[in-house]
Amino acid sequence: MNQEELDNVLLQEIVAALQAKRAHQIVELDMRPVHSSICNYMIVCHADSSPHILALVDEVEERVGAATGEYPFHTSERNDAEWVVVDYFSIMVHIFLPETREHYKLEGLWGDAPRKEYAEEE
């Protein structure tokens, strides 16, 4: 499997995991056309609470690992979680509390990146 195929599978599994655990406003940023980007894609979403963030992180790691055998290179600190980053090298997943997401506005920081918004699961 080449990197593009792996990225597509990772994106599908990450988004499915986030939707299954009811993440909010899931946005995919395609970082490939952005100069000096640190990854191919960013996924940005928010959760209702710190425990919800942790449940989302666990679901992403478990689902992606089971489907692909890929595990994060690094996951940021989980204590008092307001913003957790799950780093798969080519894809970075940012899970915020709503007020933290609003404060940092990553989607605006990378506003020149093509974006795709995903529907929330009902």
N, C-alpha and C positions, 0 to 999 in steps of 0.2 A: 504494500500500500504506500503510495507516495504521500508527500506532506499535504497536498491539497485534498486528497481523499480522506486522510486522517482528520484534517481540520473539519471537513464536512460532517463526518461521523461524530466528532467531539461536539460540534455545535448542536447537532440534533439531540444528542444525549443530555447535554447541559441544559438546553432549553426545555426538554421534556421533564427533566428533574425539577427545574424551577417551577414549571407549570403544575406539576403534580403536587408540590408543596405550597402552591398558591402564592408565589412571588408576584409582586406588582410592577407594572410598567416595564416589562422586559424589553431592552433595546440592545440590538447587535450593531456594533460599529465596525465597519470594514477598514482596518488600519493600513492595509497594503498600499493604497495610493498616497498615504500621508508620509511625507518625508520625515526621516529620523524617528519613525515609530518603533516601539519596543516589542511589538507583537503583531500578529496578522489580524487578530480580531479582539475586541473587548465586548463582553456582555455586562450590561449594567442593569440592576434592578433594585427594588427595596422590599423590606419586610416590615411586619407590624411591630416587632419587638426584638430584643436581643436573643431570646430563646428561639424565635422564628428564624433569625439569621443563622443560628447554629444548626437548626434542622435543615435549612436549605443547603448549607455547606456540606453537611453529612450526606444528604441525598445526592448532591452533585458528585461527590467523591465516590460514593458507593455505586451509583448507576454508571458513571463513566468507567470506573474500574472493572465492573462486571461485564460491560459491553465491549470494551476495547483492550483491557489490560493496562491502560494508561492511568497513572496516578500523578497527582500534582507534584511539581518540583518543589513548591513551597506553598503553604497556607499561612496567612498572617495571623497574628495573635488573636485568640478568641475570647479572652477575658474582657468583660464589660463591652461586648461587641456593639459598636456603632457602625463599623465598616470593616468587612473582612474581604480579603483578596485571595482568590484561589488561582494559582499560577501554573498553567500547563505549557509554559514557554511560548507557544504560538497563539494561545488564547488565554486571556486574563478575565476572570469573572469577578466583578465588583458587586458586593451585596451590602446595601446600606440600610440604616434607619432613614425614614423619610426626611427628617430635618437635616441629617448629615448629607444626604444626597443633594438636597436643595442648596446647602452651603457650598459644597465643592463643585457642583454643576459640571461633572465630567463630560456629559454630552455636549455642553457648550464649549468646553475647553478644546474638544476634538470636533468642533462643528464642521470642519471641512471633510470629515470622514463620511462616506456613504453609510446610511443607517437603515435598519429594518426594525420595525416594532412588531412585537408578538402579542397576540390576544391572551388575556388571562383566562384560565380554565374556569368554567362555571361549575 
